[in-house]
């Protein structure tokens, strides 16, 4: 009888210990799964928050009728007599006009550009008008030659690239804009400071549109070479604050060696916003 009771007791203890071990393993598995799911959800929330916190296009190309921006312009042009590249400086005024709907029904703004000398000794003279269409996905600019550029796109984040010249005929044999073919716009230094003549702008975005020397290497007057460089910087709450564009082609043959007549460049540097 005594041996029977001891056997039954030991059996019950063993079963309880076994059940306890199984319960511990089960609880451990549940805790591991819960921690794994929580980690995935937390990472998803962080990614969502990062996306929601990206800068908005409207912040860097705000359009407001009556707004005026003043720039210093350094214009590179070809002196056809001496066949050298010269730089002349001016003051540029961009005045934003009244909103209207373009031919697709999108709100657009005319921007009237004026020019004077750097001392403002002469009255402002009308130069030309260009147009800006800003949507939630991109900002398009139609210049005075009726060329449509995609200046900014979503998402506004470092290293994002797009074809900003996709609306321009760069392929035709007769196109004067073949040098704009293959440009790959890329965001650099998003939400970083940039200094212009007006001062330091705390939050800006830089777009490198193209940077190409063909063939690469230093300039050699005995050899053909083409240089293309295009960069723009936009300031938060302002719009365009800096632009640097340069395009030239050096032709040594047939003599005399010279720059092609369509070589030109422009640098715009923001002075003030009114």
C-alpha positions as CSV (number, residue, x, y, z in Angstrom):
1,X,0.0,0.0,0.0
2,X,2.7,2.4,0.9
3,X,4.7,1.7,-2.2
4,X,1.6,2.3,-4.3
5,X,1.1,5.7,-2.7
6,X,4.7,6.7,-3.3
7,X,4.4,5.6,-7.0
8,X,1.3,7.6,-7.5
9,X,2.9,10.7,-5.8
10,X,6.0,10.5,-8.0
11,X,3.8,10.1,-11.1
12,X,1.8,13.2,-10.3
13,X,5.0,15.3,-9.6
14,X,6.5,14.2,-12.9
15,X,3.4,15.1,-14.8
16,X,3.2,18.5,-13.2
17,X,6.9,19.2,-13.9
18,X,6.4,18.1,-17.5
19,X,3.3,20.3,-17.9
20,X,5.2,23.2,-16.4
21,X,8.0,22.8,-18.8
22,X,5.6,22.7,-21.7
23,X,3.8,25.8,-20.5
24,X,7.1,27.7,-20.1
25,X,8.0,26.8,-23.8
26,X,4.6,27.9,-25.0
27,X,4.8,31.2,-23.1
28,X,8.3,31.8,-24.5
29,X,7.1,31.2,-28.0
30,X,4.2,33.6,-27.5
31,X,6.4,36.3,-26.1
32,X,8.9,35.9,-29.0
33,X,6.1,36.2,-31.6
34,X,4.7,39.2,-29.9
35,X,8.1,40.9,-29.8
36,X,8.7,40.1,-33.5
37,X,5.3,41.5,-34.6
38,X,5.9,44.7,-32.4
39,X,9.3,45.3,-34.1
40,X,7.8,45.0,-37.6
41,X,4.9,47.4,-36.6
42,X,7.4,49.9,-35.1
43,X,9.6,49.9,-38.2
44,X,6.5,50.4,-40.4
45,X,5.4,53.3,-38.2
46,X,8.9,54.9,-38.5
47,X,8.9,54.5,-42.3
48,X,5.4,56.0,-42.4
49,X,6.5,58.9,-40.2
50,X,9.6,59.5,-42.3
51,X,7.4,59.6,-45.5
52,X,5.0,62.0,-43.9
53,X,7.8,64.3,-42.7
54,X,9.3,64.8,-46.2
55,X,9.4,68.4,-47.4
56,X,6.6,69.5,-49.6
57,X,7.1,70.9,-53.1
58,X,5.0,74.0,-52.3
59,X,7.4,74.9,-49.5
60,X,10.3,75.3,-52.0
61,X,8.3,76.8,-54.9
62,X,5.6,78.9,-53.2
63,X,3.5,81.0,-55.7
64,X,1.9,84.2,-54.6
65,X,0.7,87.0,-56.9
66,X,2.5,90.2,-56.4
67,X,5.7,88.6,-54.9
68,X,8.9,90.0,-56.3
69,X,12.4,88.5,-56.3
70,X,15.6,90.4,-57.2
71,X,18.7,88.7,-58.5
72,X,22.1,89.5,-59.7
73,X,22.7,88.0,-63.1
74,X,26.2,87.1,-64.5
75,X,25.6,86.4,-68.1
76,X,28.2,84.5,-70.2
77,X,28.0,85.2,-73.9
78,X,30.2,84.9,-77.0
79,X,32.0,88.0,-78.3
80,X,31.7,87.2,-82.0
81,X,34.5,89.7,-82.9
82,X,37.2,88.3,-80.6
83,X,35.6,84.9,-80.4
84,X,36.0,84.7,-76.6
85,X,33.5,84.1,-73.8
86,X,32.7,87.3,-71.9
87,X,30.7,87.9,-68.7
88,X,28.3,90.8,-68.2
89,X,26.4,91.5,-65.0
90,X,22.9,92.9,-64.5
91,X,20.0,93.0,-62.0
92,X,17.0,90.8,-62.7
93,X,13.5,91.3,-61.3
94,X,10.9,88.5,-61.3
95,X,7.4,89.6,-60.6
96,X,4.7,86.9,-60.1
97,X,1.4,87.8,-61.9
98,X,-2.2,86.7,-61.4
99,X,-3.1,83.0,-61.4
100,X,-4.9,81.5,-64.4
101,X,-5.8,78.1,-65.7
102,X,-3.6,76.6,-68.4
103,X,-4.9,74.6,-71.4
104,X,-5.3,71.5,-69.2
105,X,-7.2,73.4,-66.5
106,X,-4.3,73.5,-64.0
107,X,-3.6,76.7,-62.0
108,X,-0.6,78.5,-63.4
109,X,1.3,81.8,-62.8
110,X,2.9,84.1,-65.2
111,X,6.3,85.5,-64.1
112,X,7.3,88.8,-65.6
113,X,11.1,89.2,-65.9
114,X,12.7,92.6,-66.0
115,X,16.3,93.7,-66.4
116,X,18.5,96.7,-65.5
117,X,22.2,97.5,-64.8
118,X,23.8,96.6,-61.5
119,X,23.6,100.2,-60.2
120,X,19.9,100.5,-61.1
121,X,20.7,103.7,-62.9
122,X,18.3,102.8,-65.8
123,X,14.6,102.0,-65.5
124,X,13.6,98.4,-65.4
125,X,13.0,97.0,-68.9
126,X,10.7,94.1,-69.7
127,X,12.7,91.1,-70.8
128,X,10.3,88.2,-71.2
129,X,7.5,86.2,-69.5
130,X,7.7,82.6,-68.3
131,X,5.1,80.4,-66.7
132,X,5.0,78.2,-63.6
133,X,2.5,75.3,-63.0
134,X,2.8,73.8,-59.5
135,X,0.9,70.6,-58.6
136,X,1.1,68.2,-55.7
137,X,3.5,66.0,-57.7
138,X,5.7,68.3,-59.6
139,X,6.6,71.9,-60.6
140,X,6.7,72.7,-64.3
141,X,8.3,75.8,-65.8
142,X,7.7,76.9,-69.4
143,X,10.4,79.4,-70.4
144,X,10.5,82.2,-73.0
145,X,11.4,79.7,-75.8
146,X,8.3,77.6,-74.9
147,X,10.4,74.8,-73.4
148,X,8.7,72.9,-70.6
149,X,11.0,71.8,-67.8
150,X,10.0,69.6,-64.8
151,X,11.9,71.5,-62.1
152,X,10.8,69.7,-58.9
153,X,9.1,66.3,-58.3
154,X,7.9,64.2,-55.4
155,X,9.4,62.7,-53.3
156,X,11.7,65.6,-52.2
157,X,14.5,63.4,-50.8
158,X,18.3,63.2,-51.4
159,X,19.5,61.2,-54.5
160,X,16.0,61.0,-56.1
161,X,16.3,61.3,-59.9
162,X,14.1,62.2,-62.8
163,X,14.2,63.3,-66.4
164,X,13.4,67.0,-66.1
165,X,13.7,67.6,-69.9
166,X,11.3,64.8,-70.9
167,X,8.9,67.4,-72.6
168,X,11.7,68.8,-74.8
169,X,12.7,67.6,-78.2
170,X,16.3,66.6,-77.7
171,X,16.4,63.8,-80.3
172,X,15.6,65.4,-83.7
173,X,18.5,66.0,-86.0
174,X,17.4,69.6,-86.4
175,X,16.7,70.2,-82.7
176,X,18.9,73.1,-81.2
177,X,18.5,71.4,-77.8
178,X,20.3,68.2,-78.4
179,X,22.8,69.1,-75.7
180,X,19.9,68.8,-73.2
181,X,19.5,65.1,-74.0
182,X,20.0,62.6,-71.3
183,X,20.0,65.0,-68.4
184,X,19.4,63.2,-65.1
185,X,18.1,65.6,-62.5
186,X,19.1,64.6,-58.9
187,X,18.3,66.0,-55.5
188,X,21.3,67.0,-53.4
189,X,21.5,68.6,-49.9
190,X,17.7,68.5,-49.2
191,X,16.8,70.7,-46.2
192,X,20.3,72.1,-45.9
193,X,21.5,75.7,-45.7
194,X,22.9,77.7,-48.7
195,X,24.4,81.1,-48.8
196,X,23.4,83.7,-51.5
197,X,23.8,87.5,-51.8
198,X,20.7,88.0,-49.6
199,X,22.4,85.9,-46.8
200,X,22.2,82.4,-45.4
201,X,19.0,80.5,-46.3
202,X,18.5,77.9,-43.6
203,X,16.5,75.3,-45.5
204,X,17.2,74.7,-49.2
205,X,17.2,71.9,-51.8
206,X,19.8,71.7,-54.6
207,X,19.1,70.1,-58.0
208,X,22.1,69.0,-60.1
209,X,20.6,68.8,-63.5
210,X,23.7,68.0,-65.5
211,X,27.5,68.1,-65.1
212,X,29.4,66.8,-68.2
213,X,32.6,67.5,-70.0
214,X,33.1,65.7,-73.3
215,X,35.7,64.4,-73.8
216,X,36.7,64.6,-70.1
217,X,39.9,66.3,-69.1
218,X,41.4,69.8,-69.0
219,X,40.7,72.3,-71.8
220,X,43.1,72.0,-74.8
221,X,42.7,74.5,-77.6
222,X,43.9,72.0,-80.1
223,X,41.1,69.5,-79.4
224,X,37.3,69.5,-79.5
225,X,35.5,69.8,-76.2
226,X,32.0,70.5,-74.9
227,X,31.1,71.6,-71.4
228,X,27.6,71.4,-69.9
229,X,26.8,72.3,-66.3
230,X,23.4,73.1,-64.8
231,X,22.4,73.5,-61.1
232,X,19.6,75.2,-59.3
233,X,18.9,75.8,-55.6
234,X,15.5,76.5,-54.1
235,X,14.9,78.1,-50.7
236,X,12.0,77.1,-48.4
237,X,9.3,79.8,-48.4
238,X,11.1,81.6,-51.3
239,X,11.6,79.7,-54.5
240,X,14.6,79.9,-56.8
241,X,17.6,81.4,-54.9
242,X,20.5,80.4,-57.1
243,X,21.0,79.1,-60.7
244,X,24.3,78.2,-62.5
245,X,24.1,77.2,-66.1
246,X,27.0,77.0,-68.6
247,X,27.1,75.5,-72.1
248,X,29.9,75.8,-74.6
249,X,31.4,73.9,-77.5
250,X,35.0,74.4,-78.6
251,X,35.6,73.6,-82.3
252,X,39.3,73.6,-83.5
253,X,38.3,72.4,-87.0
254,X,37.9,73.8,-89.5
255,X,40.3,76.7,-88.6
256,X,40.2,79.1,-87.0
257,X,39.5,77.3,-83.7
258,X,36.6,79.0,-81.9
259,X,33.6,78.6,-79.6
260,X,30.3,77.7,-81.3
261,X,28.0,80.7,-81.6
262,X,25.3,79.1,-79.4
263,X,27.6,79.0,-76.4
264,X,26.2,80.8,-73.4
265,X,25.8,80.8,-69.6
266,X,23.9,82.4,-66.8
267,X,24.3,82.7,-63.0
268,X,21.4,84.0,-60.9
269,X,22.0,84.9,-57.2
270,X,19.2,86.1,-55.0
271,X,19.6,89.6,-53.6
272,X,16.2,90.2,-52.0
273,X,12.5,89.1,-51.8
274,X,9.8,91.7,-51.7
